[in-house]
Amino acid sequence: MFVFRFKRTVKLGVKSLWMHRLRSTLTTLGIIFGVASVIAMLAIGEGASKDAQEQIARLGSRNVIIKTIKPPEEQDASGESSSMLDYGLTYSDAERFRNGIPDVEVIVPIRRLSEQAWYRNRKASIEIVGTVPWHPDTSPIKLKMGRFLSSTDMHYKQSICVVDERVVRDLFAFDDPLGQDLKIAGDYYRVVGIVSAQVSSSAENGLNSDFSTAAGQGGANVANIYIPLTTVKDRFGEISLQFSGTSRNIEKVELQEIIIKVGSMENVLGVRDILGTLLARFHKKDDYQVIVPLELLKQAERTKLIFSIVLGSIAAISLVVGGIGIMNIMLATVSERTREIGIRRALGAKKNDIIIQFLSETLILTLAGGVLGIILGSLIPFLVTYFGKMPTVITTSSLILSFGISAAVGITFGLYPAYRAANMDPIESLRHE
């Protein structure tokens, strides 16, 4: 009996809506676009957050990164900058970290220099990364061909290098890089290996300034050439001369970066605190920055939650607006069908029957709009990824949430018109023309 009544109610609802096809379609558009916007916004937010978290994870959840930063320049009474500026991380810092911090697996000192690399008649801007053989243990780079740096290269200060895939693309074209010689600052370096290029980060768009610094200075946007740290120290030295207008600045920097890999993730924050104490004791200037990818990862997760709530709330407002439109149309429908309601009541229909009749029509509109909105909402992220090259992730929870909200909107905004129709006076309804 219940199934028969349900089928009859749905059939009557569909028939009534079909009689006003244009009005029903226009009413449903509000729900369609509302559901689609919820899914699309959550997918875009989820994709951006996931990409940022992957980039942070590539820095190493067990790593602590210390970077050299230039302190404010000291000035004398005449306003001229000091002739010699000595700042930043040192080899002594690396040795101090190795001996004074527990649960440290690997310490990687790094020297970075911006130069031009030549191969035959081709030139490219590159970043020299003076490093140690165990650098890949703390970095997302992967060996593609050949080998990485060795202890022998470090000991004998060999003129060899390992290039990333960007260097291969920019300089070698169709030539095999292995065994070829690159010219950098007047010296030649033989290519012994090829590693993957570090991908650029979406966090550089402003989601996280600390992560952007960590990724950007880590060669995310420039071609990298890895050379033994001892070779870089011997060939390029530690003192650089810079000219700015009429002033001349001499800077001495030993290391641009030190990466520390901790044995267990639970001890990362403890190591960070010890590092802060040691650096504050031996560095009188504010010439360093400590970056903990684990903290950035947790911060990115919190940002993701806030981002999803904000985007979902904004999109949900459009669903509410669509629900208000449905209520308006249903109130107009109730007014138009006053005589029909009176006839049904005169033939024995109860208030519940009238409520169910009008509520079913509202639900049919919203559920149909929800299904079409899911289809459109799933298509928009695909187009964003295809044309905008932005990562998007459609989650099952967003589909269920948006469809559930559309059903809730149908029930919520359909109750009042249905209740109003059910409480009409049957006699007055029959008199209505």
Order of alpha helices (4+ residues) and beta strands (2+ residues): alpha-alpha-beta-beta-alpha-beta-beta-beta-alpha-beta-beta-beta-alpha-beta-alpha-beta-beta-beta-alpha-beta-alpha-alpha-alpha-alpha-alpha
